[in-house]
Amino acid sequence: MTPLVALAVLLAAVTHASWNAIAHGIRDQAVAFTLVGGGGAVCGLALLPFAPVPDAGAWPYLLASVVLHIAYQALLMRSFTLGDFGQMYPIARGTAPLTVTVLAAAFAGELPDDWQLTGVAVASTGLVGLALWGLRGSGARPHWAAVGAAVATGLCIAGYSVVDGLGVRASGSSLGYTAWLMVLEGLPIPLWVLAVRRSRFLPDVRPFAPRGLLGGVLSVFAYGLVLWAQTRAELAPIAALRESSIIVGAAIGTVVLKERFGAPRVAAAGLMVVGIGLMLHTS
């Protein structure tokens, strides 16, 4: 991984945490993801005239990725509805690099070394610690559904990360792949919300349009950088470095959203970041 690729992935991490925070900050999550998805689709449509159509070999990956992205969005909405951003975001993002390491070995022939395997173990410890601490609380019933949705979100992230890594390499153009992906995966949720709410759609969406559409633009920029990086480095280290967004998300949750993030959560998130650093060692 060259310094330029690493810088691109770090920028993607910051941008990704930012748009997730924007989405979480809109109380109606269906509206939030309508705007983010719609904004992403508009960006994709704007890019289409300037981007080559992906090669034929990329389309099976592209279509599979669309299905995984839609599942990811639905599960992320669910986790954000049930839990705090400062807990749900690290669990969802922390699950992904652990799974990508396994999937990249199985489907891309990118075998992890001892450093990466150690990183998986350390990050897993942090992930379990963060989940268990978040399930505590002042006598409240544990939010198993929130944590389950966040973990399932992470599994979807891992799935589309590997599928897109293989697909963008087969596409002949990371820009073309990004544009088509944003169009195809950005439209289903807005269309579903429009069909369900009908006359209430515009009144519900209008007050949050500037923030939500900004989130959509940021999501395109963040994932476009990741797709470009996946054509120039191995999948697992990119997934690991990308999840440095966990630290950004924790900071946003505490400083901006005023969520409690005590010492045990900090320690758990720190273990996850150390594990991610170990997975990145070989790069």
C-alpha positions as CSV (number, residue, x, y, z in Angstrom):
1,M,0.0,0.0,0.0
2,T,1.6,3.3,-1.1
3,P,1.3,6.5,1.0
4,L,-1.1,7.9,-1.6
5,V,-3.4,4.9,-1.3
6,A,-3.2,5.0,2.5
7,L,-4.1,8.7,2.6
8,A,-7.1,8.1,0.3
9,V,-8.4,5.4,2.6
10,L,-7.9,7.5,5.7
11,L,-9.8,10.4,4.0
12,A,-12.5,7.9,3.1
13,A,-12.7,6.8,6.8
14,V,-13.2,10.4,8.0
15,T,-15.8,11.1,5.3
16,H,-17.6,7.8,6.1
17,A,-17.9,8.5,9.8
18,S,-19.2,12.0,9.0
19,W,-22.0,10.9,6.7
20,N,-23.1,8.1,9.2
21,A,-23.3,10.8,11.9
22,I,-25.4,13.0,9.7
23,A,-27.7,10.0,9.0
24,H,-27.9,9.1,12.7
25,G,-28.7,12.7,13.6
26,I,-32.0,12.6,11.6
27,R,-34.5,11.0,13.9
28,D,-36.6,9.5,11.2
29,Q,-34.1,6.9,9.8
30,A,-36.2,6.2,6.7
31,V,-36.0,9.8,5.8
32,A,-32.3,9.9,6.5
33,F,-31.5,7.0,4.3
34,T,-33.9,8.2,1.6
35,L,-31.9,11.4,1.3
36,V,-28.5,9.7,1.6
37,G,-29.4,7.1,-1.0
38,G,-31.1,9.7,-3.2
39,G,-28.1,12.0,-3.0
40,G,-25.8,9.1,-3.9
41,A,-27.9,8.1,-6.8
42,V,-28.0,11.7,-8.2
43,C,-24.2,11.8,-7.9
44,G,-23.9,8.5,-9.7
45,L,-26.2,9.8,-12.5
46,A,-24.1,12.9,-12.9
47,L,-20.9,10.7,-13.2
48,L,-22.3,8.3,-15.8
49,P,-21.7,10.5,-18.9
50,F,-18.0,10.8,-17.9
51,A,-17.3,7.2,-16.8
52,P,-16.8,4.1,-19.0
53,V,-19.4,1.4,-18.6
54,P,-17.9,-1.4,-16.5
55,D,-16.7,-4.5,-18.4
56,A,-19.0,-7.5,-18.7
57,G,-17.1,-9.5,-16.1
58,A,-17.9,-6.9,-13.4
59,W,-21.7,-7.0,-13.6
60,P,-22.3,-10.1,-11.6
61,Y,-20.3,-8.6,-8.8
62,L,-22.0,-5.2,-9.2
63,L,-25.5,-6.7,-9.0
64,A,-24.5,-8.9,-5.9
65,S,-23.1,-5.7,-4.3
66,V,-26.4,-3.9,-4.8
67,V,-28.3,-6.6,-2.9
68,L,-25.7,-6.5,-0.1
69,H,-25.7,-2.7,0.0
70,I,-29.5,-2.6,0.3
71,A,-29.4,-5.1,3.2
72,Y,-26.6,-3.1,4.8
73,Q,-28.7,0.1,4.6
74,A,-31.8,-1.6,6.1
75,L,-29.7,-3.1,9.0
76,L,-27.8,0.1,9.6
77,M,-31.2,2.0,9.9
78,R,-32.3,-0.6,12.4
79,S,-29.2,-0.4,14.5
80,F,-29.2,3.4,14.5
81,T,-32.9,3.4,15.5
82,L,-32.3,1.1,18.5
83,G,-28.9,2.1,19.8
84,D,-26.4,5.0,20.3
85,F,-24.2,6.0,17.4
86,G,-21.1,5.8,19.6
87,Q,-21.9,2.1,20.3
88,M,-23.5,0.9,17.0
89,Y,-21.0,2.5,14.7
90,P,-17.9,0.8,16.2
91,I,-19.6,-2.6,16.4
92,A,-20.7,-2.4,12.8
93,R,-17.4,-1.2,11.5
94,G,-15.3,-3.3,13.8
95,T,-17.0,-6.5,12.6
96,A,-16.1,-5.8,9.0
97,P,-12.3,-6.1,8.8
98,L,-12.3,-9.4,10.8
99,T,-14.7,-10.9,8.3
100,V,-13.0,-9.4,5.2
101,T,-9.7,-11.1,6.3
102,V,-11.4,-14.5,6.1
103,L,-13.4,-13.8,2.9
104,A,-10.3,-12.3,1.1
105,A,-8.4,-15.4,1.9
106,A,-11.2,-17.7,0.7
107,F,-12.2,-15.8,-2.5
108,A,-9.3,-13.6,-3.5
109,G,-6.4,-15.8,-2.4
110,E,-5.0,-13.1,-0.1
111,L,-3.8,-15.1,2.8
112,P,-3.3,-13.4,6.2
113,D,0.0,-13.6,7.9
114,D,0.7,-13.9,11.7
115,W,0.4,-10.1,12.2
116,Q,-3.1,-10.1,10.6
117,L,-4.3,-13.1,12.6
118,T,-3.1,-11.5,15.8
119,G,-4.9,-8.3,14.8
120,V,-8.1,-10.3,14.3
121,A,-7.9,-11.7,17.8
122,V,-7.1,-8.4,19.4
123,A,-9.8,-6.5,17.5
124,S,-12.3,-9.3,18.3
125,T,-11.6,-8.8,22.0
126,G,-12.3,-5.1,21.7
127,L,-15.5,-5.8,19.7
128,V,-16.9,-8.2,22.4
129,G,-15.9,-5.8,25.1
130,L,-17.6,-2.8,23.4
131,A,-20.8,-4.8,22.8
132,L,-21.0,-6.2,26.4
133,W,-20.3,-2.8,27.9
134,G,-23.0,-1.2,25.7
135,L,-25.4,-3.9,26.9
136,R,-25.0,-2.7,30.5
137,G,-26.9,0.4,31.5
138,S,-28.9,1.6,34.4
139,G,-31.0,-1.5,34.9
140,A,-32.4,-1.4,31.4
141,R,-33.0,-4.6,29.5
142,P,-30.0,-5.4,27.2
143,H,-30.5,-4.1,23.6
144,W,-29.6,-7.5,22.0
145,A,-31.6,-6.4,18.9
146,A,-29.5,-3.3,18.5
147,V,-26.2,-5.2,18.8
148,G,-27.5,-8.0,16.5
149,A,-28.4,-5.5,13.8
150,A,-25.0,-3.8,14.1
151,V,-23.1,-7.1,13.8
152,A,-25.3,-8.1,10.8
153,T,-24.5,-4.7,9.3
154,G,-20.8,-5.5,9.7
155,L,-21.2,-8.8,8.0
156,C,-22.9,-7.0,5.0
157,I,-20.1,-4.5,4.9
158,A,-17.5,-7.4,4.8
159,G,-19.5,-9.1,2.0
160,Y,-19.8,-6.1,-0.2
161,S,-16.2,-5.0,0.5
162,V,-14.9,-8.3,-1.0
163,V,-17.5,-8.4,-3.8
164,D,-16.7,-4.9,-4.8
165,G,-13.0,-5.5,-4.5
166,L,-13.2,-8.3,-7.0
167,G,-15.8,-6.4,-9.1
168,V,-13.9,-3.1,-9.4
169,R,-10.8,-5.0,-10.5
170,A,-12.8,-6.7,-13.3
171,S,-14.5,-3.5,-14.3
172,G,-11.7,-1.7,-16.1
173,S,-12.8,1.6,-14.5
174,S,-13.2,2.3,-10.8
175,L,-15.2,5.5,-11.7
176,G,-17.6,3.6,-13.9
177,Y,-18.1,0.9,-11.3
178,T,-18.7,3.6,-8.6
179,A,-21.2,5.5,-10.7
180,W,-23.3,2.5,-11.6
181,L,-23.2,1.1,-8.0
182,M,-24.4,4.5,-6.6
183,V,-27.3,4.6,-9.0
184,L,-28.4,1.0,-8.5
185,E,-28.1,0.8,-4.8
186,G,-29.2,4.4,-4.0
187,L,-32.7,4.2,-5.5
188,P,-34.5,1.3,-3.8
189,I,-35.0,2.8,-0.4
190,P,-36.2,6.2,-1.6
191,L,-38.6,4.5,-4.0
192,W,-39.9,2.3,-1.1
193,V,-40.4,5.2,1.2
194,L,-42.2,7.2,-1.5
195,A,-44.5,4.2,-2.2
196,V,-45.3,3.9,1.6
197,R,-45.7,7.5,2.5
198,R,-47.1,9.0,-0.7
199,S,-48.6,12.4,0.2
200,R,-46.5,12.6,3.4
201,F,-43.2,12.0,1.5
202,L,-42.3,15.6,0.6
203,P,-43.4,17.1,4.0
204,D,-41.3,14.5,5.8
205,V,-38.3,14.8,3.7
206,R,-38.1,18.6,3.0
207,P,-36.9,19.8,6.5
208,F,-33.9,17.4,6.4
209,A,-33.0,17.7,2.6
210,P,-29.8,19.8,2.9
211,R,-28.2,17.6,5.6
212,G,-29.3,14.3,4.1
213,L,-28.2,15.1,0.5
214,L,-24.9,16.3,1.9
215,G,-24.6,12.8,3.5
216,G,-25.3,11.3,0.1
217,V,-22.5,13.3,-1.5
218,L,-20.1,12.3,1.2
219,S,-21.0,8.6,0.9
220,V,-20.2,8.6,-2.8
221,F,-16.9,10.4,-2.2
222,A,-16.0,8.0,0.7
223,Y,-16.8,4.8,-1.1
224,G,-15.4,6.0,-4.4
225,L,-12.0,6.4,-2.7
226,V,-12.2,2.9,-1.2
227,L,-13.0,1.3,-4.6
228,W,-10.1,3.1,-6.2
229,A,-7.8,1.9,-3.4
230,Q,-9.0,-1.7,-3.9
231,T,-7.6,-1.7,-7.4
232,R,-4.2,-0.8,-6.0
233,A,-3.8,-2.8,-2.8
234,E,-5.0,-6.0,-1.0
235,L,-8.5,-6.0,0.4
236,A,-7.9,-6.9,4.1
237,P,-5.4,-4.1,4.8
238,I,-7.7,-1.5,3.1
239,A,-10.7,-2.8,5.1
240,A,-8.6,-2.5,8.3
241,L,-7.3,1.0,7.6
242,R,-10.8,2.1,6.6
243,E,-12.1,1.2,9.9
244,S,-10.0,3.8,11.6
245,S,-13.2,5.6,11.1
246,I,-14.2,4.0,14.4
247,I,-12.1,6.6,16.2
248,V,-13.8,9.4,14.2
249,G,-17.2,7.9,15.0
250,A,-16.5,7.7,18.7
251,A,-15.3,11.3,18.7
252,I,-18.4,12.5,16.9
253,G,-20.7,10.5,19.1
254,T,-19.2,12.0,22.3
255,V,-18.5,15.6,21.2
256,V,-21.2,16.3,18.7
257,L,-24.1,14.0,19.6
258,K,-23.4,14.2,23.4
259,E,-23.4,10.5,23.9
260,R,-21.7,9.0,27.0
261,F,-18.5,7.2,26.1
262,G,-16.8,6.2,29.3
263,A,-13.5,4.7,30.0
264,P,-14.5,1.0,29.4
265,R,-15.8,1.9,26.0
266,V,-12.6,3.9,25.2
267,A,-10.5,0.9,26.2
268,A,-12.6,-1.5,24.1
269,A,-12.5,0.8,21.1
270,G,-8.7,1.2,21.6
271,L,-8.3,-2.6,21.5
272,M,-10.2,-2.7,18.2
273,V,-7.9,0.0,16.8
274,V,-4.7,-1.8,17.9
275,G,-6.0,-5.0,16.3
276,I,-6.7,-3.1,13.1
277,G,-3.2,-1.7,13.2
278,L,-1.7,-5.2,13.5
279,M,-3.8,-6.3,10.5
280,L,-2.4,-3.4,8.6
281,H,1.2,-4.2,9.6
282,T,2.2,-6.0,6.4
283,S,1.2,-3.1,4.2
